[in-house]
Amino acid sequence: MRQPGGQRAPHPTARPRICLIAPGRRGAEALQWIDANVTFPSSMVDRIVPATTDRYRSLVAEQLGYADQIPVPAEPFTMWILEDDFIAGRPAWEAGGAIFTDDVAGYEQLKVRLLNGTHSLIAYLGALSGAATIPDAAGIDYIEAAARRVLRDEYLPSVTVPGAVDVDAYEEQLFLRWRNSALGHRTSQVGSDGSVKLRQRIPIPALEMLDAGAMPHYLALTVAAYLSCIAPLRGFDPGNHANAMQDPARGTLQDLAAGSSSGRDLAAKVLGEHHLLGDELATRESFVRRTGELIDIIHRQGPLAAANAAAESTSLLPAQTRSIR
């Protein structure tokens, strides 16, 4: 798996050696014992957990009879993936639903790209459309259509799907989870920290499509919607839900937006000059330009028009490169 800069990243399940300075005899013996007797299985968890609110505190007080300042709401779905590497015998956690596998990285790709990446697009388009929650956003026809396209056509080709996963069923399960109105998962929460999250989700799929001669219009739309929420150009109000998003780069991005004359200018500064999504994607002028064009459409005509523009101009990869690897 490549890093955004094009170099190969360490395998997610690789165990880095901890180098101690002058461990001494006892330290060296301890390291030898650990190498011979201890394993550290990689793991991945997937469960949507909205932020605690006064509503959940009140529900706990009313239904359980005690005060809890940090009750944790959660969806019915849960996934716990564990590397099958136990040196002293494996616990029977499969009885509780855990999945033991030699392909933790494959499940991680599913989560980070298909779930998290698509989730981001839903949040940003939803916030720009006035949707307070993810179920509200996913219930808007054009947002669901855009989410299905980015998941299927732009994220999925970059994923090595584990053999035990039915992709069609996984996709439908995701949309059922996103439509769960009981959670009240807010677009402002999902959309927060995009400067960190999108750097993990977008570069590899985008670069693979660009290298194959196709423009990832919906990935560009995700970035355009993010920047429209966090760092809008002068005169554009993204709405209360976008304004509530937290982001460590908000101040820097807003300064860049204040000095930009257009969406294309803003995208060139954020992606091209400041490398928001990594060094390699910063050099892909066509992607930077397309992101800027979609920012301008959002600001002038709204998010629906930008999603329609992405749909009308999408150039799909050849069928053989779209197949699941």
N, C-alpha and C positions, 0 to 999 in steps of 0.2 A: 504494500500500500504506500502510495507516494504522499509526501507532505506537500503543502501548497507551493513550496519553492521548487518542487520537482524531484527532490531527493527522496529516497525510500525511507519511510518511517519505521521505527522498531515495531516488530509484531506485537499487537496488544497483549498477547499472552506470554511474551518473553519475560523472563525473570532477571532484572538487572542485578548484578553483583554489587553489594555495598562495600566500598573500599574504605577500610579504617586506616588511619595514619598510625603506624607503629603499634599494632595491636598487642604486642608482647606475646609471651608464650601462651598464657591462658586465653587471650583473645584468639590466637591462631588455632588453638585446640577447639575453641567454641565454634569457630567458623567451619572447621573440618567436621565437627559433629553435626552441625546444621546441614551441611551439604549431604551428609550420609543419611540423616534421619528425619529431615523436615522437608515438606513441599509447601508451596504457596499457590494453591489453585486460583487462577483468574476467575472472575465472576462478573456478571452483568445483571442488573435489575431493571425492570420496566413496570412502572405503575404511575398513573397520573395522580398527583397529590396537590390540590389547590392550596393556596395560602389560608391560614387561619383567619377567621373573621368573627365579629361579634355574634353573627347568626349562629355559628357553630358553638360558640361558648354558651349561648342561650339554650340551644338544643340539649347540650350536655347537662346543663343545670336543671332543665325542665324534665328530661327523660331519665337521667341517671341520679339526680339528686345531690350532685356535688359540683364545686367550682373547679374548672380546669381552664387555665389561661391559654394553653397551647394545644387544644384538641386537634388531631390530625384527620381531616376528611380524606377519603380515598375511594377510588372506583372499585367495582367488583373484580375487574381484571387484575391479574398479577402474573409476572413472569420473572423467574429466577433461574439464571443460566450459570452453571458451574463447570469449570474445566475438570475433566475426569482424571485427576492426578492426585491421588491420596496414597501416601507411602505406607501408612499404617492401617489400611482398611478404610473403606468408604462408608460414611454415615448414610442411613436410609432416608435421606431427605426427600427422595422422590415420592415418599408417602404423603408429603405435604405439597406436592406439585412441582418441586425443583426438577430441572432438566440437566442431566449430566451429558457433556459433549466434549469432543476434541476440537470443536469449531466455535469457540466463544466469539472470535473475531467476526464470523459471519452474522451471528445474532446482533452483535454490536453495530455492524453496518446497517442492518435492518432498522434498528432503533434510531441511530443518529441521523440517517438520511430519510428513510421512508416515513417514520413517525415524526421525529423532531424537525427535520427539514420542511416537511409538508405542514406541520403544525405552525411553523413560523409564518409561512405564506398566509395561512388562514387567519392568524392573529393580526398581521399587518393590514391585509385587505379588509378584515372585519373592523378593526379600529377606524380605518379611514371611511368605512361605510356606516359608522355609528353603532356598531355591535358591541355591547358591553361584555358579552361572554363568548366563549368558543362555540357552544351550541347555537347561539344566535347567528354567529358568523357562518358556521357550516351549513346552516339552514338557508342561506342566501344562494340562489341557484348558480349565479356566475362564480361565486367563491368555491362552491363544491366542484364545479366543472374545472376551474383552474387548479384546484388541489389534486384532483384525479389526474390531470394531465402532467403536472410536475412530478407526481409520485411515479406514474407509470412510464412516462416517456423520457424523463430527465434524471431522476434519481435511481430508478430500478436498474438501468443498464450498467451502473457503476457498482452494483452490489453482487457479491457472490452469495447466492441464497443457499442456506443450509438445506440439505436434502430432505429433512423432516418437515419443512415448511411449505404449505400450499399458499402461494403468493396471492391468488385470487381471494381465498378465504381470509388471509391476513389483511388485505386491503379493506374488505368489507368490515372486518372486525375493528379496524382503525376508525372507520367512519361511524360505526355504532358507538365507539368510545367517545368520539368527539361530539356526538349528538346527545350525550348524557347530560340532561339539563339539571339533574339533582346535584351535580358537583358545583355548578356555578363558577367554573374555571374562567377567569377573566382574560380578555385579550391583552390587557395591560400587563398582566403577570407573564403570560407566554411570550409577549413581545419584548420584555425587558432583557437587557444584557445582550442585545443582538450583535454588538461589536465583537463579543467573544464567541457567541454561539454560531453565527453565520460563518465565521472563519473555520469552524470545525466541519461544517455541513456542505458548503457550496463549492469550494475550489476544486476538489478532485472530480466530482461529476461534471462541473463546467469545463474543466480542462480536457477531460476525455471526449466530451462532445465536440469541443472546438477542434481538437486534434483529428477528429473523424470528419471534419468539414461541415458540422451542423451548429447552428446558433442555439444555445439553451435559453430561449426566450422567457420561459417561466422562472428560471433561476435569476435571470436579469430582472424580471418583474418582482421577485422576492426582495432583491437588493434595493430596487427603486422604491418599493412600498416601505421598506425599512427606513430608508433615508428620508422619505416624505413624512414619516411619523416622527422621527427623532430630530431631524435637521431640515425642516421645511424652508424653502426659499421665501424671501421677504414677500409678504402679502398673502401667503397661503396658511390657512388654519387647519391642521389635521384633525382637530377635535379633542374632546376631553380624554378619551380613552388612550389616544396616542400621547397626549401630553402627560399622562400618568405613568408612562413607561419609564423605567429607570435604566440608565446606561452609563458606564464609566467614561465613555467617549463622547457623551452628549455635548459637553462644553466645547470640545475641540471641533466636533462636527458642525455645531451651530455657528462657530466662528467661520468655518469654511463656507457654510451656506450664506452667511451674511456678506461674504466677499465674492459670491458667485452671481453671474448674470443670467444663468439658465441651468436647467437640469444637466445638460451635457457638460457645462463648465464645472458643476458640482461633482459629477461622477468622475471627471478627469482629475480633479483635485483629491477626492477621497480615495478612489481606487488606484488611479495612475500615479499620483505623487506621494500619497501617504500610505499606500499599500494596505488598505484596510483588510483585504482578503488575500494577502500574501504577495510575495515578490513575483511569482510567475504570472498570476492572473493580471497583475498590474501592467504587464507588457502586451496583453491581448486587447488591442485598441478597438476591435470590433465589439467585444463584450462591454467594454467601458462605454463606448458610444451608444450601444443599445440600451444599457442601463440609464444613461442620461436622457435618451429619447423618451423612455417610459416615465421617468420622473416628470418631464415636461407635460406629457399627456395627463398624468395624475393631477398635476397642478392646474392645468387648463380645463380639463374635461371630466376629471374624476377617476376613481379606481376602476369602475366598470368599463370605461372607455379604454383604459390601459390593458385590462384583462382581455378585452375584445381584440385589441391590437396584437397582443401576444398570440391569441388563438389564430388570427388571420394570417400571421406571418411565420408561424412555427414551421421550421424545416426539420422533419423527422430524420433520424438516422436510418440508413438502409436496414432492411428487415434482419439481415444476418447479424448486424451489430447490436440490434435491440434484444436479441435473445438472451435469456438468463444464463449467466456463466456458471 
